[in-house]
Amino acid sequence: MPVTSQLLRGLPRAKVFASSLLPCQHHQPHLGSLPALRGPSQTWQTHPAGRCYQTSSALHNYILTPPQVNSILKANEYSFKVPEFDGKNVSSVMGFESNQLPANAPIEDRRSAATCLQTRGMLLGVFDGHAGCACAQALSERLFYYIAVSLLPHDTLCELEASVEAGRALSPILQWHKHPNDYFTREAQSLYFNSLRTYWQELIDLTSPGDVPDTREALLNAFKRLDNDISLEAQVGDASAFLHYWVLRVAFSGATACVAHIDGPDLYIANAGDARAVLGVQEEDGSFSAHTLSNDHSAQNDSEVARIRSEHPHSERKTVIRQDRLLGLLMPFRAFGDVKFKWSIELQKRVLESGPDQLHENEHTKFIPPNYHTPPYLTAEPEITYHRLRPQDRFLVIGSDGLWETLHRQEVIRIVGEYLTGVHQRQPLKVGGYKVTLGQMQGLLEERKARMSSAFEDQNSATHLMRHAVGNNEFGTVDHERLSKMLSLPEELARMYRDDITIIVTQFNPHVIGAQRQEDESH
């Protein structure tokens, strides 16, 4: 698909607002037990108001078989186990499992996982794009390098620069753990490397021999610097027509980011936006509880609302956040890219006028947000949380908001905890406010009985969680018919019922964590 049509097709999104994509009232598709529409959930009005989405009768009658459902759910699953040394796992991380399920075409979420080779620790991240996938794609390739470089001691930075100066091969900074579908933008690698090198040259000037970076500062600086570089690259442009267009696509689209850095018992979460990191804690009775390690940066977060209002004049108090969105348009209050909410109007016009013709065909880039008086309105500065891991901290779930919109965090942790341990908590059967016949009750009990075996049709905890996120019925169990309907929706309808979903489940090693804590306490 040409890049122009990719960009335009990426526009209708939950993150940015308009209401022109709701189905025509006279042609509401009959979809059985599907959930309510996601509501006024799309962006700029890029389609004629009279357009209707009609569905063929095949949609009502065609049910995917369980193997077909599995092939869709498992298409993007990935797992990595940390290698053992002398038969022992010396890492606090046993491994991780991840998966993605598109609603947008192409999917606007991205994921990354890598081991830091020059320092210690593992990086895992989920990036949720909006107004296209370009910004999320750039983050998935670049952010971990910026973090890894920010974590390097002064002397290692000097060795890195000396190698480049002498034309020697560089020692790898990261070991990537990527699914075959997780790709790199080859044409941009030289540009990305030059920006990264400029960053580490500045770090060399700012630090002294013997300096060891602080992890919190490193994460903060990496986020802010990459967002700054994305902005700068778009302003400068490139001699290559493709690269010039690409850097503008990255800057004018946007993405949230939720990243974990795990080193021994030290867990840091850096979050900008509305993806979420939640810890699964095993209680003494064997049950699991959810411990949230990130805050959503949205209108539901009072401190975020107060922060944004404090950064702009009192005269903008009523316009800076409208309908729970930034300037009435953007749902996340922190994000990378999105220069439409950061640059002055003059700068936007100047960059667009000198940019490629494809941009002039795009309504989204030409549009100036309403009540745009005192930019920037948006930041990529992350909120950073530190947690010292304990033996009872069994796993971490990082998910894009597509997951948390469908399942409560406690339910997410219960599903993953039961999957990983194989122990199902015998909770009272919940039937909500529904009238249930004896036959239905028997069916529910049979379903619960079958869950022990069905849980293990998935070899991946992220896939298992995704199955529940898309297929759960009102009783909290997976309904195959519902799952089949949700997975067979055509792309223009899928986005109305759910968002892209990306999940990373990281499993911890309680024995190693316990030993590390004891060792630290004895010093």
Secondary structure as the mmCIF struct_conf table of DSSP 4:
data_model
#
loop_
_struct_conf.conf_type_id
_struct_conf.id
_struct_conf.beg_label_comp_id
_struct_conf.beg_label_asym_id
_struct_conf.beg_label_seq_id
_struct_conf.end_label_comp_id
_struct_conf.end_label_asym_id
_struct_conf.end_label_seq_id
HELX_RH_AL_P HELX_RH_AL_P1 VAL A 3 ARG A 9
TURN_TY1_P TURN_TY1_P1 GLY A 10 GLY A 10
TURN_TY1_P TURN_TY1_P2 ALA A 14 LYS A 15
STRN STRN1 VAL A 16 VAL A 16
TURN_TY1_P TURN_TY1_P3 SER A 20 LEU A 21
BEND BEND1 LEU A 22 LEU A 22
HELX_LH_PP_P HELX_LH_PP_P1 PRO A 23 CYS A 24
HELX_RH_3T_P HELX_RH_3T_P1 GLN A 25 HIS A 27
TURN_TY1_P TURN_TY1_P4 GLY A 32 SER A 33
HELX_LH_PP_P HELX_LH_PP_P2 LEU A 34 LEU A 37
BEND BEND2 PRO A 40 PRO A 40
BEND BEND3 TRP A 44 TRP A 44
BEND BEND4 HIS A 47 HIS A 47
TURN_TY1_P TURN_TY1_P5 ALA A 49 GLY A 50
HELX_RH_AL_P HELX_RH_AL_P2 SER A 57 ASN A 61
HELX_RH_AL_P HELX_RH_AL_P3 PRO A 66 LEU A 73
TURN_TY1_P TURN_TY1_P6 LYS A 74 ASN A 76
STRN STRN2 TYR A 78 LYS A 81
HELX_LH_PP_P HELX_LH_PP_P3 VAL A 82 GLU A 84
STRN STRN3 PHE A 85 PHE A 85
TURN_TY1_P TURN_TY1_P7 ASP A 86 GLY A 87
STRN STRN4 LYS A 88 LYS A 88
BEND BEND5 SER A 91 SER A 92
STRN STRN5 VAL A 93 LEU A 101
BEND BEND6 ALA A 103 PRO A 106
STRN STRN6 ASP A 109 CYS A 116
BEND BEND7 LEU A 117 ARG A 120
STRN STRN7 MET A 122 HIS A 130
BEND BEND8 ALA A 131 CYS A 133
HELX_RH_AL_P HELX_RH_AL_P4 ALA A 134 SER A 150
TURN_TY1_P TURN_TY1_P8 LEU A 151 LEU A 151
BEND BEND9 LEU A 152 LEU A 152
HELX_RH_AL_P HELX_RH_AL_P5 HIS A 154 ALA A 166
TURN_TY1_P TURN_TY1_P9 GLY A 167 GLY A 167
HELX_LH_PP_P HELX_LH_PP_P4 ARG A 168 PRO A 172
BEND BEND10 ILE A 173 ILE A 173
STRN STRN8 LEU A 174 TRP A 176
TURN_TY1_P TURN_TY1_P10 PRO A 180 ASN A 181
HELX_RH_3T_P HELX_RH_3T_P2 ARG A 186 ALA A 188
HELX_RH_AL_P HELX_RH_AL_P6 GLN A 189 LEU A 206
TURN_TY1_P TURN_TY1_P11 PRO A 209 GLY A 210
HELX_RH_AL_P HELX_RH_AL_P7 THR A 215 VAL A 236
BEND BEND11 ALA A 239 SER A 240
HELX_RH_AL_P HELX_RH_AL_P8 ALA A 241 PHE A 252
BEND BEND12 SER A 253 SER A 253
STRN STRN9 GLY A 254 ASP A 263
TURN_TY1_P TURN_TY1_P12 GLY A 264 PRO A 265
STRN STRN10 ASP A 266 ALA A 272
BEND BEND13 GLY A 273 ASP A 274
STRN STRN11 ARG A 276 GLN A 282
TURN_TY1_P TURN_TY1_P13 GLU A 284 ASP A 285
BEND BEND14 GLY A 286 GLY A 286
STRN STRN12 PHE A 288 THR A 292
BEND BEND15 SER A 298 SER A 298
TURN_TY1_P TURN_TY1_P14 ALA A 299 GLN A 300
HELX_RH_AL_P HELX_RH_AL_P9 ASP A 302 SER A 310
TURN_TY1_P TURN_TY1_P15 GLU A 311 GLU A 311
BEND BEND16 HIS A 312 HIS A 312
HELX_RH_3T_P HELX_RH_3T_P3 HIS A 314 GLU A 316
TURN_TY1_P TURN_TY1_P16 ARG A 317 THR A 319
BEND BEND17 VAL A 320 VAL A 320
STRN STRN13 ILE A 321 ARG A 322
TURN_TY1_P TURN_TY1_P17 GLN A 323 ASP A 324
STRN STRN14 ARG A 325 LEU A 326
TURN_TY1_P TURN_TY1_P18 LEU A 327 LEU A 329
STRN STRN15 LEU A 330 LEU A 330
BEND BEND18 MET A 331 MET A 331
BEND BEND19 PHE A 333 PHE A 333
STRN STRN16 ARG A 334 ARG A 334
STRN STRN17 PHE A 336 GLY A 337
HELX_RH_3T_P HELX_RH_3T_P4 VAL A 339 PHE A 341
TURN_TY1_P TURN_TY1_P19 LYS A 342 LYS A 342
BEND BEND20 TRP A 343 TRP A 343
HELX_RH_AL_P HELX_RH_AL_P10 ILE A 345 GLU A 353
TURN_TY1_P TURN_TY1_P20 SER A 354 SER A 354
BEND BEND21 GLY A 355 GLY A 355
HELX_RH_AL_P HELX_RH_AL_P11 ASP A 357 HIS A 360
TURN_TY1_P TURN_TY1_P21 GLU A 361 GLU A 361
HELX_RH_AL_P HELX_RH_AL_P12 GLU A 363 LYS A 366
HELX_LH_PP_P HELX_LH_PP_P5 PHE A 367 PRO A 369
TURN_TY1_P TURN_TY1_P22 PRO A 370 ASN A 371
BEND BEND22 THR A 374 THR A 374
STRN STRN18 THR A 379 THR A 379
HELX_LH_PP_P HELX_LH_PP_P6 GLU A 381 PRO A 382
STRN STRN19 GLU A 383 ARG A 388
TURN_TY1_P TURN_TY1_P23 PRO A 391 GLN A 392
STRN STRN20 ASP A 393 GLY A 399
HELX_RH_AL_P HELX_RH_AL_P13 ASP A 401 TRP A 404
TURN_TY1_P TURN_TY1_P24 GLU A 405 THR A 406
BEND BEND23 LEU A 407 LEU A 407
HELX_RH_AL_P HELX_RH_AL_P14 ARG A 409 THR A 421
HELX_LH_PP_P HELX_LH_PP_P7 GLN A 427 LYS A 430
TURN_TY1_P TURN_TY1_P25 GLY A 432 GLY A 433
HELX_RH_AL_P HELX_RH_AL_P15 LEU A 438 SER A 454
HELX_RH_3T_P HELX_RH_3T_P5 ALA A 455 GLU A 457
BEND BEND24 GLN A 459 GLN A 459
HELX_RH_AL_P HELX_RH_AL_P16 SER A 461 GLY A 471
STRN STRN21 ASN A 472 ASN A 472
TURN_TY1_P TURN_TY1_P26 GLU A 474 PHE A 475
BEND BEND25 GLY A 476 THR A 477
STRN STRN22 VAL A 478 VAL A 478
HELX_RH_AL_P HELX_RH_AL_P17 HIS A 480 LEU A 487
TURN_TY1_P TURN_TY1_P27 SER A 488 SER A 488
HELX_RH_AL_P HELX_RH_AL_P18 GLU A 491 TYR A 497
STRN STRN23 ILE A 501 PHE A 508
HELX_RH_AL_P HELX_RH_AL_P19 PRO A 510 SER A 522
#
